[in-house]
Amino acid sequence: METKTYIVDRIDGDYAWLTCTSRQEEPYFIARALLPMEADEGSRLKFENLQFELL
């Protein structure tokens, strides 16, 4: 699987908006339960093997 990096742009309740930094894509809307507990607005994340990891 391809590794992608994201930035948490905005947190909206139980959901977060992510922007991919490794390629040009539309913002990604995802449930916060799938992100690391420490993730906050401005956090950088790595997505690999169907899991998000805080960078």
N, C-alpha and C positions, 0 to 999 in steps of 0.2 A: 504494500500500500504506500501511497505517496504521503510524505510528511508536509503539512501546511502550518503556517503560523498566522495567528490572528491577534487583533487588539480588541479589547472590550470597549466599545464606543459608549454604550449607554446601558444602564440597568433600569428596567421598567417592571417593578414588582418582582414576580417570580420568573421573569424572562430577561434575556440579555441580547443586545445587538452586537454582532461581531463583524469586523472588517478583516478580510484576508490580506496579509501583507506579502505573501509569496506569489500571488498571481492576481490578475484583474478580475474580480468577481463582485456580484451584488452583495450588499450587507446581508448577514446571516442571522436569523432570529432563532434563539434556542432557549430551552428551559434551563434555569440556573442550577437545577439539581444535577445536570450533566457536567457542570463545571467544577473545578476545585473550590473548596470552601473559601479559600483566601482570595479568590478572584474578585476584583473590584474594577470600577471604571478606570481605563488606562492600562490595565494589566495586559501583559503579553502572554499568549498561550501557544503551545505546540499541540497539534492534533496528529496523532499517530496511533495506528492499531485500534481505531475506534475509541480512543481516550484522549481527553484534554489534560495537559500538564502545564503548570505555571512555569514560565521562564524567568 
